[in-house]
Amino acid sequence: MDLIIGRDANTNQLKVVNGTQATLIGAPASVPMDVSRQHCKLEVIDKDTFVITNIKAANVTWVNGVEVHSKQITVADKVQLGASKYVMPLAEIRDKIVPTIVDIRPLKAVWENYNNGLIAIRKRKERNNLLLRVPFVLTLLGGLVATMNEELRVVSSVFTVIAFAVTLYGLYLSITDKSIEKQEELKKQFQSDYVCPKCGKFFGNLDYDLLVREHTCCSKCKARFII
């Protein structure tokens, strides 16, 4: 986000241009004539940090009493424009124009943890369901072996015993399965963490990559995203 700072030609107020929107700050005739109409550019790094750069070589800008062409500053620095050293109201510019900027990059790990957790639960359910089908297959094989040869009835019995054991194991897994509880716990944690750092708005089940591709700010508090 870049702001163009200068003197308004009609009112001699400080004019701050953000894209197509212009904001006037201060009283009429408060900005001296030696401040250019497009004096400097203010690149917003975050809510309190900026990079100030003269737009023209002839423009004069001071930071804490030292003349600069381009310098990173904070809202606590004293910035003056022109030979008459007009004090630029950084805090007022920040409060009136600069939106809150929040870093949502940690949400990528939150999304991945939630998504991977759901995948793990789904795979566990699929394994359990597959295990429950094994006894049927073993019983079918045992019966088929028994019909082929009387001497193979022992093998058939082994299949039956294994099928019974697998059935018991499958029932044990079903009884002790905590997938529903784990999924609910995972969901609650996700709903608590996958939110705007500024206002706490939940971003829903929107994939993180899709979130940063389609949104530049929070739809609720309008905080701009660092991505």
C-alpha positions as CSV (number, residue, x, y, z in Angstrom):
1,M,0.0,0.0,0.0
2,D,1.5,3.3,-1.2
3,L,0.3,6.8,-0.1
4,I,1.2,10.0,-2.0
5,I,1.8,12.9,0.4
6,G,1.7,16.5,-0.7
7,R,0.1,19.9,-0.5
8,D,-3.5,20.4,-1.8
9,A,-3.4,23.1,-4.4
10,N,-6.8,24.6,-3.5
11,T,-6.8,24.6,0.3
12,N,-3.0,24.2,1.2
13,Q,-3.9,21.3,3.5
14,L,-1.9,18.1,3.6
15,K,-3.3,15.8,0.9
16,V,-2.9,12.1,1.3
17,V,-3.8,10.1,-1.9
18,N,-4.5,6.4,-1.5
19,G,-5.2,5.1,-5.0
20,T,-8.2,7.1,-6.3
21,Q,-9.1,8.3,-2.8
22,A,-7.8,11.6,-1.4
23,T,-7.9,12.7,2.2
24,L,-7.2,16.2,3.5
25,I,-5.6,16.6,6.9
26,G,-5.2,19.7,9.0
27,A,-6.6,23.2,8.8
28,P,-6.7,25.2,5.5
29,A,-3.5,27.0,4.8
30,S,-1.6,24.9,7.4
31,V,0.9,23.5,4.8
32,P,3.5,25.9,3.5
33,M,4.1,26.5,-0.2
34,D,7.5,24.8,-0.1
35,V,5.8,21.5,0.3
36,S,5.3,20.0,-3.2
37,R,1.8,18.9,-4.4
38,Q,3.4,15.4,-4.7
39,H,6.1,15.7,-2.1
40,C,6.8,12.1,-1.0
41,K,5.6,8.5,-1.1
42,L,4.8,6.6,2.0
43,E,5.0,2.8,1.6
44,V,3.0,1.1,4.4
45,I,4.9,-1.9,5.9
46,D,2.5,-2.4,8.8
47,K,0.4,-0.2,11.0
48,D,3.3,1.6,12.6
49,T,6.1,1.2,10.0
50,F,6.6,2.9,6.7
51,V,9.2,3.7,4.1
52,I,9.2,7.3,3.1
53,T,10.7,8.4,-0.3
54,N,11.0,11.7,-2.0
55,I,9.1,11.8,-5.3
56,K,11.3,14.5,-6.8
57,A,15.0,15.2,-6.2
58,A,14.1,18.8,-5.5
59,N,11.8,18.0,-2.6
60,V,13.2,18.2,0.9
61,T,12.3,15.7,3.6
62,W,13.7,15.4,7.1
63,V,13.6,12.5,9.5
64,N,14.5,13.3,13.1
65,G,16.4,16.4,11.8
66,V,18.4,14.6,9.1
67,E,17.6,15.2,5.4
68,V,16.8,11.9,3.6
69,H,15.8,10.7,0.2
70,S,14.4,7.4,1.3
71,K,14.3,5.8,4.7
72,Q,12.3,3.3,6.8
73,I,10.5,5.1,9.6
74,T,8.1,4.4,12.4
75,V,5.1,6.4,13.6
76,A,7.4,7.6,16.5
77,D,9.8,9.4,14.2
78,K,9.6,13.1,13.5
79,V,9.1,13.7,9.8
80,Q,9.3,17.2,8.3
81,L,8.6,18.4,4.8
82,G,10.1,21.3,2.9
83,A,12.6,23.9,3.8
84,S,10.2,25.3,6.4
85,K,10.2,21.9,8.0
86,Y,6.4,21.3,8.2
87,V,5.8,18.5,10.6
88,M,3.9,15.6,8.9
89,P,1.3,14.2,11.3
90,L,2.2,10.5,10.9
91,A,0.0,9.3,13.7
92,E,-3.1,11.1,12.2
93,I,-2.3,9.7,8.8
94,R,-2.1,6.2,10.3
95,D,-5.3,6.5,12.3
96,K,-7.4,8.0,9.5
97,I,-6.1,6.2,6.4
98,V,-3.8,3.2,7.1
99,P,-5.9,0.0,7.7
100,T,-4.9,-2.5,10.3
101,I,-2.5,-5.1,8.7
102,V,-2.5,-8.6,10.0
103,D,-0.2,-11.6,9.3
104,I,-2.4,-14.6,8.4
105,R,0.5,-16.8,7.2
106,P,0.3,-18.9,10.4
107,L,-3.2,-19.9,9.3
108,K,-1.6,-22.1,6.6
109,A,-0.4,-24.5,9.3
110,V,-3.8,-24.4,11.0
111,W,-5.5,-25.4,7.8
112,E,-3.0,-28.1,7.0
113,N,-3.3,-29.6,10.5
114,Y,-7.1,-29.6,10.3
115,N,-7.1,-31.1,6.7
116,N,-4.5,-33.7,7.5
117,G,-6.4,-34.7,10.7
118,L,-9.6,-35.2,8.7
119,I,-7.7,-37.3,6.2
120,A,-6.2,-39.5,8.9
121,I,-9.6,-40.1,10.5
122,R,-11.1,-41.0,7.1
123,K,-8.3,-43.4,6.4
124,R,-8.7,-45.1,9.8
125,K,-12.4,-45.5,9.2
126,E,-11.7,-47.0,5.7
127,R,-9.2,-49.5,7.3
128,N,-11.7,-50.5,9.9
129,N,-14.4,-51.1,7.3
130,L,-12.0,-53.1,5.2
131,L,-11.1,-55.2,8.2
132,L,-14.7,-56.0,8.9
133,R,-15.0,-57.5,5.4
134,V,-12.0,-59.9,5.9
135,P,-14.0,-62.5,8.0
136,F,-16.5,-62.9,5.2
137,V,-13.8,-63.5,2.6
138,L,-12.0,-66.0,4.9
139,T,-15.2,-67.9,5.6
140,L,-15.9,-68.0,1.9
141,L,-12.4,-69.3,1.1
142,G,-12.7,-71.9,3.9
143,G,-15.9,-73.2,2.6
144,L,-14.5,-73.3,-0.9
145,V,-11.4,-75.3,0.2
146,A,-13.6,-77.7,2.2
147,T,-15.7,-78.6,-0.9
148,M,-12.6,-79.2,-2.9
149,N,-11.0,-81.9,-0.8
150,E,-11.9,-83.7,2.5
151,E,-8.3,-83.6,3.5
152,L,-8.3,-79.8,3.4
153,R,-11.0,-79.5,6.1
154,V,-8.3,-78.6,8.6
155,V,-7.3,-75.7,6.4
156,S,-10.9,-74.7,6.3
157,S,-11.1,-74.8,10.1
158,V,-8.0,-72.6,10.3
159,F,-9.7,-70.0,8.0
160,T,-12.8,-70.2,10.2
161,V,-10.7,-69.6,13.4
162,I,-8.8,-66.7,11.7
163,A,-12.1,-65.2,10.5
164,F,-13.5,-65.4,14.1
165,A,-10.4,-63.8,15.5
166,V,-10.5,-61.0,12.9
167,T,-14.2,-60.5,13.6
168,L,-13.5,-60.1,17.3
169,Y,-10.6,-57.6,16.6
170,G,-12.8,-55.7,14.2
171,L,-15.5,-55.4,16.9
172,Y,-13.0,-54.3,19.4
173,L,-11.8,-51.5,17.0
174,S,-15.4,-50.4,16.4
175,I,-16.2,-50.3,20.1
176,T,-13.0,-48.4,21.0
177,D,-13.0,-46.1,18.0
178,K,-12.9,-42.4,18.9
179,S,-13.1,-41.0,15.4
180,I,-16.3,-39.1,16.1
181,E,-14.9,-37.5,19.2
182,K,-11.6,-36.8,17.6
183,Q,-13.3,-35.2,14.6
184,E,-15.4,-33.0,16.8
185,E,-12.4,-32.0,18.9
186,L,-10.4,-31.2,15.7
187,K,-13.4,-29.1,14.4
188,K,-13.6,-27.1,17.6
189,Q,-9.9,-26.3,17.6
190,F,-10.0,-25.4,13.9
191,Q,-13.0,-23.0,14.5
192,S,-11.1,-21.4,17.3
193,D,-7.8,-21.0,15.4
194,Y,-8.8,-20.4,11.8
195,V,-9.8,-16.8,12.3
196,C,-8.9,-13.2,11.5
197,P,-6.1,-12.2,14.0
198,K,-7.8,-8.8,14.4
199,C,-11.5,-9.5,14.9
200,G,-11.7,-13.2,15.3
201,K,-13.9,-13.8,12.3
202,F,-14.0,-17.6,11.4
203,F,-12.9,-18.1,7.7
204,G,-15.0,-21.3,7.4
205,N,-13.9,-24.3,5.5
206,L,-12.2,-22.1,2.8
207,D,-8.9,-23.6,1.7
208,Y,-6.0,-21.4,2.8
209,D,-4.6,-21.1,-0.7
210,L,-8.1,-20.1,-1.9
211,L,-8.4,-17.6,1.0
212,V,-5.2,-15.7,0.1
213,R,-5.9,-15.9,-3.6
214,E,-9.4,-14.4,-3.4
215,H,-9.2,-12.1,-0.4
216,T,-6.9,-9.3,0.4
217,C,-8.6,-8.2,3.6
218,C,-11.0,-9.5,6.3
219,S,-14.6,-9.0,5.1
220,K,-15.7,-8.0,8.7
221,C,-13.0,-5.7,10.1
222,K,-11.3,-4.9,6.7
223,A,-7.8,-5.6,8.2
224,R,-5.4,-6.1,5.3
225,F,-3.7,-9.5,5.0
226,I,0.1,-10.1,5.0
227,I,0.4,-13.3,2.9
